[in-house]
């Protein structure tokens, strides 16, 4: 009801303002009337849409990006802005890196990383990997505390990964980072792909982790941020 009232009021304001503009032009009375009626008709057609500042609440796959710092230490974060963009002649993905993070610094320097598609069994790790910085805490130790120990990957560049991910994509940046404001976008070639060996997906990891499930569990907010624990 409020939306309809707002629409009618907006329509009145529009007609009054636009009518005053039309009367400035040297046109016949009939022509002005026809123009005003046509404009109002078009405005009525468009008034069914309402302007909003709230983005659509999507459910998208949840990833963790593995990078390495200058000392060779493994870093991991949470990343949801990732998508395949081409398949030939190379598989190409785009990933978006939040500025000011250790992951952004590492990837900007090396231009490479391992994108891990998480499973529902990694939900609790999102609080650690996405809710804290490796500048302030040891994420590997924190993950071990909740029973998710990082494992040897067999990759020289990235020796540690999370266990039981649905997919592992080794990425190499192509071209320069694209400045998108709060994030920089990297276009990456998929150098290799891996799947876990011997995982019982049916019993342990049913499908991939997504932001819809994380919202249901109260792990992230509608704005996509890790939810802070409530004060007791």
Rosetta constraint file for C-alpha pairs under 8 A:
AtomPair CA 1 CA 5 HARMONIC 6.30 0.50
AtomPair CA 2 CA 6 HARMONIC 6.08 0.50
AtomPair CA 3 CA 7 HARMONIC 6.05 0.50
AtomPair CA 4 CA 8 HARMONIC 6.24 0.50
AtomPair CA 5 CA 9 HARMONIC 6.23 0.50
AtomPair CA 6 CA 10 HARMONIC 6.01 0.50
AtomPair CA 7 CA 11 HARMONIC 6.08 0.50
AtomPair CA 7 CA 47 HARMONIC 6.78 0.50
AtomPair CA 8 CA 12 HARMONIC 6.30 0.50
AtomPair CA 9 CA 13 HARMONIC 6.32 0.50
AtomPair CA 10 CA 14 HARMONIC 6.09 0.50
AtomPair CA 11 CA 15 HARMONIC 6.15 0.50
AtomPair CA 11 CA 43 HARMONIC 7.90 0.50
AtomPair CA 11 CA 44 HARMONIC 7.93 0.50
AtomPair CA 12 CA 16 HARMONIC 6.22 0.50
AtomPair CA 13 CA 17 HARMONIC 6.15 0.50
AtomPair CA 14 CA 18 HARMONIC 5.87 0.50
AtomPair CA 15 CA 19 HARMONIC 5.75 0.50
AtomPair CA 15 CA 40 HARMONIC 7.07 0.50
AtomPair CA 16 CA 20 HARMONIC 6.35 0.50
AtomPair CA 17 CA 21 HARMONIC 6.53 0.50
AtomPair CA 18 CA 22 HARMONIC 6.24 0.50
AtomPair CA 18 CA 36 HARMONIC 7.80 0.50
AtomPair CA 19 CA 23 HARMONIC 6.32 0.50
AtomPair CA 19 CA 36 HARMONIC 6.80 0.50
AtomPair CA 20 CA 24 HARMONIC 6.95 0.50
AtomPair CA 21 CA 25 HARMONIC 7.63 0.50
AtomPair CA 22 CA 32 HARMONIC 6.68 0.50
AtomPair CA 22 CA 36 HARMONIC 7.58 0.50
AtomPair CA 23 CA 32 HARMONIC 7.37 0.50
AtomPair CA 27 CA 31 HARMONIC 6.21 0.50
AtomPair CA 27 CA 32 HARMONIC 6.18 0.50
AtomPair CA 28 CA 32 HARMONIC 6.19 0.50
AtomPair CA 29 CA 33 HARMONIC 6.21 0.50
AtomPair CA 30 CA 34 HARMONIC 6.18 0.50
AtomPair CA 31 CA 35 HARMONIC 6.10 0.50
AtomPair CA 32 CA 36 HARMONIC 6.06 0.50
AtomPair CA 33 CA 37 HARMONIC 6.13 0.50
AtomPair CA 34 CA 38 HARMONIC 6.07 0.50
AtomPair CA 35 CA 39 HARMONIC 6.08 0.50
AtomPair CA 36 CA 40 HARMONIC 6.13 0.50
AtomPair CA 37 CA 41 HARMONIC 6.13 0.50
AtomPair CA 38 CA 42 HARMONIC 6.30 0.50
AtomPair CA 39 CA 43 HARMONIC 6.13 0.50
AtomPair CA 40 CA 44 HARMONIC 6.07 0.50
AtomPair CA 41 CA 45 HARMONIC 6.36 0.50
AtomPair CA 42 CA 46 HARMONIC 6.44 0.50
AtomPair CA 43 CA 47 HARMONIC 5.96 0.50
AtomPair CA 44 CA 48 HARMONIC 7.33 0.50
AtomPair CA 57 CA 222 HARMONIC 7.09 0.50
AtomPair CA 58 CA 211 HARMONIC 7.51 0.50
AtomPair CA 58 CA 212 HARMONIC 7.23 0.50
AtomPair CA 59 CA 210 HARMONIC 5.96 0.50
AtomPair CA 59 CA 211 HARMONIC 5.00 0.50
AtomPair CA 59 CA 212 HARMONIC 4.63 0.50
AtomPair CA 59 CA 213 HARMONIC 7.95 0.50
AtomPair CA 60 CA 80 HARMONIC 6.85 0.50
AtomPair CA 60 CA 210 HARMONIC 5.20 0.50
AtomPair CA 60 CA 211 HARMONIC 5.54 0.50
AtomPair CA 60 CA 212 HARMONIC 7.25 0.50
AtomPair CA 61 CA 80 HARMONIC 6.36 0.50
AtomPair CA 61 CA 117 HARMONIC 7.31 0.50
AtomPair CA 61 CA 118 HARMONIC 7.85 0.50
AtomPair CA 61 CA 208 HARMONIC 6.79 0.50
AtomPair CA 61 CA 209 HARMONIC 5.97 0.50
AtomPair CA 61 CA 210 HARMONIC 4.32 0.50
AtomPair CA 61 CA 211 HARMONIC 6.57 0.50
AtomPair CA 62 CA 78 HARMONIC 7.20 0.50
AtomPair CA 62 CA 79 HARMONIC 6.31 0.50
AtomPair CA 62 CA 80 HARMONIC 5.04 0.50
AtomPair CA 62 CA 117 HARMONIC 6.35 0.50
AtomPair CA 62 CA 118 HARMONIC 5.95 0.50
AtomPair CA 62 CA 208 HARMONIC 7.72 0.50
AtomPair CA 62 CA 209 HARMONIC 5.60 0.50
AtomPair CA 62 CA 210 HARMONIC 5.03 0.50
AtomPair CA 62 CA 211 HARMONIC 6.41 0.50
AtomPair CA 63 CA 78 HARMONIC 5.81 0.50
AtomPair CA 63 CA 79 HARMONIC 5.02 0.50
AtomPair CA 63 CA 80 HARMONIC 5.89 0.50
AtomPair CA 63 CA 82 HARMONIC 8.00 0.50
AtomPair CA 63 CA 115 HARMONIC 6.48 0.50
AtomPair CA 63 CA 116 HARMONIC 5.30 0.50
AtomPair CA 63 CA 117 HARMONIC 4.62 0.50
AtomPair CA 63 CA 118 HARMONIC 5.43 0.50
AtomPair CA 64 CA 76 HARMONIC 6.22 0.50
AtomPair CA 64 CA 77 HARMONIC 5.32 0.50
AtomPair CA 64 CA 78 HARMONIC 4.46 0.50
AtomPair CA 64 CA 79 HARMONIC 5.50 0.50
AtomPair CA 64 CA 115 HARMONIC 5.93 0.50
AtomPair CA 64 CA 116 HARMONIC 5.08 0.50
AtomPair CA 64 CA 117 HARMONIC 6.73 0.50
AtomPair CA 64 CA 118 HARMONIC 6.95 0.50
AtomPair CA 64 CA 129 HARMONIC 7.76 0.50
AtomPair CA 65 CA 76 HARMONIC 5.52 0.50
AtomPair CA 65 CA 77 HARMONIC 5.65 0.50
AtomPair CA 65 CA 78 HARMONIC 6.52 0.50
AtomPair CA 65 CA 79 HARMONIC 6.57 0.50
AtomPair CA 65 CA 103 HARMONIC 7.73 0.50
AtomPair CA 65 CA 113 HARMONIC 6.45 0.50
AtomPair CA 65 CA 114 HARMONIC 5.64 0.50
AtomPair CA 65 CA 115 HARMONIC 4.61 0.50
AtomPair CA 65 CA 116 HARMONIC 6.13 0.50
AtomPair CA 66 CA 74 HARMONIC 6.81 0.50
AtomPair CA 66 CA 75 HARMONIC 5.68 0.50
AtomPair CA 66 CA 76 HARMONIC 4.68 0.50
AtomPair CA 66 CA 77 HARMONIC 7.11 0.50
AtomPair CA 66 CA 103 HARMONIC 7.93 0.50
AtomPair CA 66 CA 113 HARMONIC 5.36 0.50
AtomPair CA 66 CA 114 HARMONIC 4.93 0.50
AtomPair CA 66 CA 115 HARMONIC 6.38 0.50
AtomPair CA 66 CA 116 HARMONIC 7.59 0.50
AtomPair CA 66 CA 158 HARMONIC 7.40 0.50
AtomPair CA 66 CA 161 HARMONIC 7.05 0.50
AtomPair CA 67 CA 74 HARMONIC 5.88 0.50
AtomPair CA 67 CA 75 HARMONIC 5.13 0.50
AtomPair CA 67 CA 76 HARMONIC 6.35 0.50
AtomPair CA 67 CA 103 HARMONIC 6.34 0.50
AtomPair CA 67 CA 106 HARMONIC 6.06 0.50
AtomPair CA 67 CA 107 HARMONIC 6.40 0.50
AtomPair CA 67 CA 112 HARMONIC 7.19 0.50
AtomPair CA 67 CA 113 HARMONIC 5.03 0.50
AtomPair CA 67 CA 114 HARMONIC 6.96 0.50
AtomPair CA 67 CA 158 HARMONIC 7.22 0.50
AtomPair CA 68 CA 72 HARMONIC 5.43 0.50
AtomPair CA 68 CA 73 HARMONIC 5.33 0.50
AtomPair CA 68 CA 74 HARMONIC 4.65 0.50
AtomPair CA 68 CA 75 HARMONIC 5.66 0.50
AtomPair CA 68 CA 106 HARMONIC 6.00 0.50
AtomPair CA 68 CA 107 HARMONIC 7.91 0.50
AtomPair CA 68 CA 113 HARMONIC 7.91 0.50
AtomPair CA 68 CA 158 HARMONIC 7.14 0.50
AtomPair CA 69 CA 73 HARMONIC 5.46 0.50
AtomPair CA 69 CA 74 HARMONIC 6.76 0.50
AtomPair CA 69 CA 75 HARMONIC 7.16 0.50
AtomPair CA 69 CA 106 HARMONIC 5.45 0.50
AtomPair CA 70 CA 106 HARMONIC 7.72 0.50
AtomPair CA 74 CA 158 HARMONIC 7.09 0.50
AtomPair CA 74 CA 159 HARMONIC 7.66 0.50
AtomPair CA 74 CA 160 HARMONIC 6.65 0.50
AtomPair CA 75 CA 102 HARMONIC 7.74 0.50
AtomPair CA 75 CA 103 HARMONIC 6.88 0.50
AtomPair CA 75 CA 134 HARMONIC 7.22 0.50
AtomPair CA 75 CA 139 HARMONIC 7.89 0.50
AtomPair CA 76 CA 103 HARMONIC 7.04 0.50
AtomPair CA 76 CA 129 HARMONIC 6.22 0.50
AtomPair CA 76 CA 139 HARMONIC 7.76 0.50
AtomPair CA 77 CA 103 HARMONIC 6.73 0.50
AtomPair CA 77 CA 129 HARMONIC 4.68 0.50
AtomPair CA 77 CA 130 HARMONIC 5.52 0.50
AtomPair CA 78 CA 126 HARMONIC 6.64 0.50
AtomPair CA 78 CA 129 HARMONIC 5.72 0.50
AtomPair CA 78 CA 130 HARMONIC 4.84 0.50
AtomPair CA 79 CA 96 HARMONIC 7.64 0.50
AtomPair CA 79 CA 97 HARMONIC 7.73 0.50
AtomPair CA 81 CA 95 HARMONIC 5.80 0.50
AtomPair CA 81 CA 96 HARMONIC 5.34 0.50
AtomPair CA 82 CA 93 HARMONIC 7.09 0.50
AtomPair CA 82 CA 94 HARMONIC 5.63 0.50
AtomPair CA 82 CA 95 HARMONIC 4.39 0.50
AtomPair CA 82 CA 96 HARMONIC 6.48 0.50
AtomPair CA 83 CA 93 HARMONIC 5.54 0.50
AtomPair CA 83 CA 94 HARMONIC 5.48 0.50
AtomPair CA 83 CA 95 HARMONIC 6.71 0.50
AtomPair CA 84 CA 91 HARMONIC 7.53 0.50
AtomPair CA 84 CA 92 HARMONIC 5.93 0.50
AtomPair CA 84 CA 93 HARMONIC 4.13 0.50
AtomPair CA 84 CA 94 HARMONIC 6.30 0.50
AtomPair CA 85 CA 91 HARMONIC 7.86 0.50
AtomPair CA 85 CA 92 HARMONIC 5.66 0.50
AtomPair CA 85 CA 93 HARMONIC 5.29 0.50
AtomPair CA 85 CA 94 HARMONIC 6.66 0.50
AtomPair CA 86 CA 90 HARMONIC 7.24 0.50
AtomPair CA 86 CA 91 HARMONIC 5.58 0.50
AtomPair CA 86 CA 92 HARMONIC 4.98 0.50
AtomPair CA 86 CA 93 HARMONIC 6.99 0.50
AtomPair CA 87 CA 91 HARMONIC 4.11 0.50
AtomPair CA 87 CA 92 HARMONIC 6.20 0.50
AtomPair CA 90 CA 189 HARMONIC 6.55 0.50
AtomPair CA 90 CA 190 HARMONIC 7.18 0.50
AtomPair CA 91 CA 189 HARMONIC 5.90 0.50
AtomPair CA 91 CA 190 HARMONIC 5.45 0.50
AtomPair CA 92 CA 187 HARMONIC 6.97 0.50
AtomPair CA 92 CA 188 HARMONIC 5.53 0.50
AtomPair CA 92 CA 189 HARMONIC 4.56 0.50
AtomPair CA 92 CA 190 HARMONIC 5.90 0.50
AtomPair CA 93 CA 187 HARMONIC 5.93 0.50
AtomPair CA 93 CA 188 HARMONIC 5.23 0.50
AtomPair CA 93 CA 189 HARMONIC 6.42 0.50
AtomPair CA 93 CA 190 HARMONIC 7.12 0.50
AtomPair CA 94 CA 185 HARMONIC 6.67 0.50
AtomPair CA 94 CA 186 HARMONIC 5.63 0.50
AtomPair CA 94 CA 187 HARMONIC 4.55 0.50
AtomPair CA 94 CA 188 HARMONIC 5.98 0.50
AtomPair CA 95 CA 185 HARMONIC 5.69 0.50
AtomPair CA 95 CA 186 HARMONIC 5.40 0.50
AtomPair CA 95 CA 187 HARMONIC 6.68 0.50
AtomPair CA 95 CA 188 HARMONIC 7.64 0.50
AtomPair CA 96 CA 183 HARMONIC 5.95 0.50
AtomPair CA 96 CA 184 HARMONIC 5.62 0.50
AtomPair CA 96 CA 185 HARMONIC 4.36 0.50
AtomPair CA 96 CA 186 HARMONIC 6.29 0.50
AtomPair CA 97 CA 103 HARMONIC 7.46 0.50
AtomPair CA 97 CA 104 HARMONIC 5.60 0.50
AtomPair CA 97 CA 183 HARMONIC 5.22 0.50
AtomPair CA 97 CA 184 HARMONIC 5.23 0.50
AtomPair CA 97 CA 185 HARMONIC 6.22 0.50
AtomPair CA 97 CA 186 HARMONIC 7.62 0.50
AtomPair CA 98 CA 104 HARMONIC 6.33 0.50
AtomPair CA 98 CA 182 HARMONIC 6.21 0.50
AtomPair CA 98 CA 183 HARMONIC 4.47 0.50
AtomPair CA 98 CA 184 HARMONIC 6.61 0.50
AtomPair CA 99 CA 104 HARMONIC 5.96 0.50
AtomPair CA 99 CA 182 HARMONIC 6.02 0.50
AtomPair CA 99 CA 183 HARMONIC 5.47 0.50
AtomPair CA 99 CA 184 HARMONIC 6.85 0.50
AtomPair CA 100 CA 104 HARMONIC 6.64 0.50
AtomPair CA 100 CA 105 HARMONIC 7.32 0.50
AtomPair CA 101 CA 105 HARMONIC 6.44 0.50
AtomPair CA 101 CA 133 HARMONIC 7.42 0.50
AtomPair CA 102 CA 106 HARMONIC 6.07 0.50
AtomPair CA 102 CA 133 HARMONIC 7.31 0.50
AtomPair CA 102 CA 134 HARMONIC 7.09 0.50
AtomPair CA 102 CA 135 HARMONIC 7.55 0.50
AtomPair CA 103 CA 107 HARMONIC 5.99 0.50
AtomPair CA 104 CA 108 HARMONIC 5.87 0.50
AtomPair CA 105 CA 109 HARMONIC 6.31 0.50
AtomPair CA 106 CA 110 HARMONIC 6.24 0.50
AtomPair CA 106 CA 111 HARMONIC 7.92 0.50
AtomPair CA 107 CA 111 HARMONIC 4.91 0.50
AtomPair CA 107 CA 112 HARMONIC 5.88 0.50
AtomPair CA 107 CA 113 HARMONIC 6.86 0.50
AtomPair CA 108 CA 177 HARMONIC 7.84 0.50
AtomPair CA 111 CA 172 HARMONIC 5.89 0.50
AtomPair CA 111 CA 173 HARMONIC 4.93 0.50
AtomPair CA 112 CA 170 HARMONIC 7.57 0.50
AtomPair CA 112 CA 171 HARMONIC 5.49 0.50
AtomPair CA 112 CA 172 HARMONIC 4.56 0.50
AtomPair CA 112 CA 173 HARMONIC 6.00 0.50
AtomPair CA 113 CA 158 HARMONIC 7.62 0.50
AtomPair CA 113 CA 170 HARMONIC 6.00 0.50
AtomPair CA 113 CA 171 HARMONIC 5.40 0.50
AtomPair CA 113 CA 172 HARMONIC 6.91 0.50
AtomPair CA 114 CA 158 HARMONIC 7.48 0.50
AtomPair CA 114 CA 168 HARMONIC 6.43 0.50
AtomPair CA 114 CA 169 HARMONIC 5.45 0.50
AtomPair CA 114 CA 170 HARMONIC 4.43 0.50
AtomPair CA 114 CA 171 HARMONIC 5.92 0.50
AtomPair CA 115 CA 168 HARMONIC 5.69 0.50
AtomPair CA 115 CA 169 HARMONIC 4.99 0.50
AtomPair CA 115 CA 170 HARMONIC 6.36 0.50
AtomPair CA 115 CA 171 HARMONIC 7.11 0.50
AtomPair CA 116 CA 162 HARMONIC 7.75 0.50
AtomPair CA 116 CA 165 HARMONIC 6.20 0.50
AtomPair CA 116 CA 166 HARMONIC 7.44 0.50
AtomPair CA 116 CA 167 HARMONIC 5.84 0.50
AtomPair CA 116 CA 168 HARMONIC 4.67 0.50
AtomPair CA 116 CA 169 HARMONIC 6.50 0.50
AtomPair CA 117 CA 165 HARMONIC 5.72 0.50
AtomPair CA 117 CA 166 HARMONIC 5.43 0.50
AtomPair CA 117 CA 167 HARMONIC 5.15 0.50
AtomPair CA 117 CA 168 HARMONIC 6.46 0.50
AtomPair CA 117 CA 208 HARMONIC 6.98 0.50
AtomPair CA 117 CA 209 HARMONIC 7.68 0.50
AtomPair CA 118 CA 122 HARMONIC 6.23 0.50
AtomPair CA 118 CA 165 HARMONIC 4.98 0.50
AtomPair CA 118 CA 166 HARMONIC 6.03 0.50
AtomPair CA 118 CA 167 HARMONIC 7.67 0.50
AtomPair CA 118 CA 208 HARMONIC 5.89 0.50
AtomPair CA 118 CA 209 HARMONIC 5.40 0.50
AtomPair CA 119 CA 123 HARMONIC 7.46 0.50
AtomPair CA 119 CA 164 HARMONIC 7.45 0.50
AtomPair CA 119 CA 165 HARMONIC 5.81 0.50
AtomPair CA 119 CA 166 HARMONIC 6.13 0.50
AtomPair CA 119 CA 205 HARMONIC 5.54 0.50
AtomPair CA 119 CA 206 HARMONIC 7.14 0.50
AtomPair CA 119 CA 207 HARMONIC 6.30 0.50
AtomPair CA 119 CA 208 HARMONIC 4.33 0.50
AtomPair CA 119 CA 209 HARMONIC 4.49 0.50
AtomPair CA 120 CA 205 HARMONIC 5.84 0.50
AtomPair CA 120 CA 206 HARMONIC 6.78 0.50
AtomPair CA 120 CA 207 HARMONIC 7.12 0.50
AtomPair CA 120 CA 208 HARMONIC 6.09 0.50
AtomPair CA 120 CA 209 HARMONIC 4.60 0.50
AtomPair CA 120 CA 210 HARMONIC 7.89 0.50
AtomPair CA 121 CA 204 HARMONIC 6.80 0.50
AtomPair CA 121 CA 205 HARMONIC 5.76 0.50
AtomPair CA 121 CA 209 HARMONIC 7.98 0.50
AtomPair CA 122 CA 126 HARMONIC 6.87 0.50
AtomPair CA 122 CA 148 HARMONIC 7.86 0.50
AtomPair CA 122 CA 209 HARMONIC 7.58 0.50
AtomPair CA 123 CA 127 HARMONIC 7.75 0.50
AtomPair CA 123 CA 209 HARMONIC 7.18 0.50
AtomPair CA 123 CA 214 HARMONIC 6.88 0.50
AtomPair CA 123 CA 219 HARMONIC 7.80 0.50
AtomPair CA 124 CA 128 HARMONIC 7.54 0.50
AtomPair CA 124 CA 146 HARMONIC 7.73 0.50
AtomPair CA 124 CA 219 HARMONIC 7.73 0.50
AtomPair CA 125 CA 129 HARMONIC 6.07 0.50
AtomPair CA 125 CA 143 HARMONIC 6.36 0.50
AtomPair CA 125 CA 146 HARMONIC 7.74 0.50
AtomPair CA 125 CA 148 HARMONIC 7.56 0.50
AtomPair CA 126 CA 130 HARMONIC 5.30 0.50
AtomPair CA 126 CA 131 HARMONIC 7.10 0.50
AtomPair CA 126 CA 219 HARMONIC 7.63 0.50
AtomPair CA 126 CA 226 HARMONIC 7.70 0.50
AtomPair CA 127 CA 131 HARMONIC 4.98 0.50
AtomPair CA 127 CA 132 HARMONIC 7.59 0.50
AtomPair CA 127 CA 219 HARMONIC 6.81 0.50
AtomPair CA 127 CA 226 HARMONIC 6.18 0.50
AtomPair CA 128 CA 132 HARMONIC 5.78 0.50
AtomPair CA 128 CA 139 HARMONIC 6.48 0.50
AtomPair CA 128 CA 142 HARMONIC 6.94 0.50
AtomPair CA 128 CA 143 HARMONIC 7.05 0.50
AtomPair CA 129 CA 133 HARMONIC 7.68 0.50
AtomPair CA 129 CA 139 HARMONIC 6.66 0.50
AtomPair CA 130 CA 226 HARMONIC 6.55 0.50
AtomPair CA 131 CA 225 HARMONIC 7.79 0.50
AtomPair CA 131 CA 226 HARMONIC 5.44 0.50
AtomPair CA 132 CA 136 HARMONIC 7.29 0.50
AtomPair CA 132 CA 137 HARMONIC 7.20 0.50
AtomPair CA 133 CA 137 HARMONIC 6.38 0.50
AtomPair CA 133 CA 139 HARMONIC 7.96 0.50
AtomPair CA 134 CA 138 HARMONIC 5.81 0.50
AtomPair CA 134 CA 139 HARMONIC 6.23 0.50
AtomPair CA 137 CA 142 HARMONIC 7.93 0.50
AtomPair CA 138 CA 142 HARMONIC 6.27 0.50
AtomPair CA 139 CA 143 HARMONIC 6.03 0.50
AtomPair CA 140 CA 144 HARMONIC 6.35 0.50
AtomPair CA 140 CA 149 HARMONIC 7.21 0.50
AtomPair CA 140 CA 150 HARMONIC 6.71 0.50
AtomPair CA 141 CA 145 HARMONIC 6.46 0.50
AtomPair CA 142 CA 146 HARMONIC 7.03 0.50
AtomPair CA 143 CA 147 HARMONIC 6.52 0.50
AtomPair CA 143 CA 148 HARMONIC 5.16 0.50
AtomPair CA 143 CA 149 HARMONIC 6.08 0.50
AtomPair CA 143 CA 150 HARMONIC 7.72 0.50
AtomPair CA 144 CA 148 HARMONIC 5.08 0.50
AtomPair CA 144 CA 149 HARMONIC 4.67 0.50
AtomPair CA 144 CA 150 HARMONIC 7.59 0.50
AtomPair CA 148 CA 162 HARMONIC 7.46 0.50
AtomPair CA 148 CA 163 HARMONIC 7.31 0.50
AtomPair CA 149 CA 162 HARMONIC 7.12 0.50
AtomPair CA 149 CA 163 HARMONIC 7.26 0.50
AtomPair CA 150 CA 160 HARMONIC 6.00 0.50
AtomPair CA 150 CA 161 HARMONIC 5.55 0.50
AtomPair CA 150 CA 162 HARMONIC 4.90 0.50
AtomPair CA 150 CA 163 HARMONIC 6.31 0.50
AtomPair CA 151 CA 160 HARMONIC 5.40 0.50
AtomPair CA 151 CA 161 HARMONIC 5.58 0.50
AtomPair CA 151 CA 162 HARMONIC 6.13 0.50
AtomPair CA 151 CA 163 HARMONIC 6.06 0.50
AtomPair CA 152 CA 159 HARMONIC 5.54 0.50
AtomPair CA 152 CA 160 HARMONIC 4.81 0.50
AtomPair CA 152 CA 161 HARMONIC 6.59 0.50
AtomPair CA 153 CA 158 HARMONIC 7.10 0.50
AtomPair CA 153 CA 159 HARMONIC 5.18 0.50
AtomPair CA 153 CA 160 HARMONIC 5.30 0.50
AtomPair CA 153 CA 161 HARMONIC 5.92 0.50
AtomPair CA 154 CA 159 HARMONIC 6.08 0.50
AtomPair CA 155 CA 159 HARMONIC 5.30 0.50
AtomPair CA 163 CA 196 HARMONIC 7.74 0.50
AtomPair CA 164 CA 196 HARMONIC 5.98 0.50
AtomPair CA 164 CA 199 HARMONIC 6.52 0.50
AtomPair CA 164 CA 205 HARMONIC 7.74 0.50
AtomPair CA 165 CA 195 HARMONIC 7.50 0.50
AtomPair CA 165 CA 196 HARMONIC 6.78 0.50
AtomPair CA 166 CA 195 HARMONIC 6.39 0.50
AtomPair CA 166 CA 196 HARMONIC 7.10 0.50
AtomPair CA 166 CA 207 HARMONIC 7.84 0.50
AtomPair CA 166 CA 208 HARMONIC 6.62 0.50
AtomPair CA 167 CA 193 HARMONIC 7.23 0.50
AtomPair CA 167 CA 194 HARMONIC 5.97 0.50
AtomPair CA 167 CA 195 HARMONIC 5.00 0.50
AtomPair CA 167 CA 196 HARMONIC 7.31 0.50
AtomPair CA 168 CA 193 HARMONIC 5.66 0.50
AtomPair CA 168 CA 194 HARMONIC 4.97 0.50
AtomPair CA 168 CA 195 HARMONIC 6.19 0.50
AtomPair CA 169 CA 190 HARMONIC 6.41 0.50
AtomPair CA 169 CA 191 HARMONIC 7.59 0.50
AtomPair CA 169 CA 192 HARMONIC 6.09 0.50
AtomPair CA 169 CA 193 HARMONIC 4.66 0.50
AtomPair CA 169 CA 194 HARMONIC 6.55 0.50
AtomPair CA 170 CA 190 HARMONIC 5.81 0.50
AtomPair CA 170 CA 191 HARMONIC 5.52 0.50
AtomPair CA 170 CA 192 HARMONIC 5.29 0.50
AtomPair CA 170 CA 193 HARMONIC 6.25 0.50
AtomPair CA 171 CA 188 HARMONIC 5.70 0.50
AtomPair CA 171 CA 189 HARMONIC 5.66 0.50
AtomPair CA 171 CA 190 HARMONIC 4.77 0.50
AtomPair CA 171 CA 191 HARMONIC 5.77 0.50
AtomPair CA 171 CA 192 HARMONIC 7.57 0.50
AtomPair CA 172 CA 188 HARMONIC 5.12 0.50
AtomPair CA 172 CA 189 HARMONIC 5.24 0.50
AtomPair CA 172 CA 190 HARMONIC 6.53 0.50
AtomPair CA 172 CA 191 HARMONIC 6.66 0.50
AtomPair CA 173 CA 186 HARMONIC 6.30 0.50
AtomPair CA 173 CA 187 HARMONIC 5.80 0.50
AtomPair CA 173 CA 188 HARMONIC 4.20 0.50
AtomPair CA 173 CA 189 HARMONIC 6.31 0.50
AtomPair CA 174 CA 186 HARMONIC 7.47 0.50
AtomPair CA 174 CA 187 HARMONIC 5.55 0.50
AtomPair CA 174 CA 188 HARMONIC 5.21 0.50
AtomPair CA 174 CA 189 HARMONIC 6.48 0.50
AtomPair CA 175 CA 187 HARMONIC 7.13 0.50
AtomPair CA 176 CA 186 HARMONIC 7.17 0.50
AtomPair CA 177 CA 184 HARMONIC 5.95 0.50
AtomPair CA 177 CA 185 HARMONIC 5.63 0.50
AtomPair CA 177 CA 186 HARMONIC 5.02 0.50
AtomPair CA 177 CA 187 HARMONIC 7.49 0.50
AtomPair CA 178 CA 184 HARMONIC 5.33 0.50
AtomPair CA 178 CA 185 HARMONIC 4.92 0.50
AtomPair CA 178 CA 186 HARMONIC 6.43 0.50
AtomPair CA 179 CA 183 HARMONIC 6.85 0.50
AtomPair CA 179 CA 184 HARMONIC 4.84 0.50
AtomPair CA 179 CA 185 HARMONIC 6.67 0.50
AtomPair CA 180 CA 184 HARMONIC 5.36 0.50
AtomPair CA 180 CA 185 HARMONIC 6.78 0.50
AtomPair CA 199 CA 204 HARMONIC 8.00 0.50
AtomPair CA 200 CA 204 HARMONIC 6.01 0.50
AtomPair CA 200 CA 205 HARMONIC 7.42 0.50
AtomPair CA 201 CA 205 HARMONIC 4.71 0.50
AtomPair CA 201 CA 206 HARMONIC 5.90 0.50
AtomPair CA 201 CA 207 HARMONIC 7.78 0.50
AtomPair CA 202 CA 206 HARMONIC 5.59 0.50
AtomPair CA 209 CA 213 HARMONIC 6.93 0.50
AtomPair CA 209 CA 214 HARMONIC 7.77 0.50
AtomPair CA 210 CA 214 HARMONIC 6.50 0.50
AtomPair CA 211 CA 215 HARMONIC 6.12 0.50
AtomPair CA 211 CA 220 HARMONIC 7.71 0.50
AtomPair CA 211 CA 224 HARMONIC 7.67 0.50
AtomPair CA 212 CA 216 HARMONIC 6.32 0.50
AtomPair CA 213 CA 217 HARMONIC 6.26 0.50
AtomPair CA 214 CA 218 HARMONIC 6.22 0.50
AtomPair CA 214 CA 219 HARMONIC 5.23 0.50
AtomPair CA 214 CA 220 HARMONIC 5.75 0.50
AtomPair CA 215 CA 219 HARMONIC 5.93 0.50
AtomPair CA 215 CA 220 HARMONIC 5.20 0.50
AtomPair CA 215 CA 221 HARMONIC 6.09 0.50
AtomPair CA 215 CA 222 HARMONIC 6.90 0.50
AtomPair CA 218 CA 227 HARMONIC 6.81 0.50
AtomPair CA 219 CA 226 HARMONIC 5.84 0.50
AtomPair CA 219 CA 227 HARMONIC 5.45 0.50
AtomPair CA 220 CA 224 HARMONIC 5.60 0.50
AtomPair CA 220 CA 225 HARMONIC 5.21 0.50
AtomPair CA 220 CA 226 HARMONIC 4.25 0.50
AtomPair CA 220 CA 227 HARMONIC 4.78 0.50
AtomPair CA 221 CA 225 HARMONIC 5.42 0.50
AtomPair CA 221 CA 226 HARMONIC 6.34 0.50
AtomPair CA 221 CA 227 HARMONIC 5.57 0.50
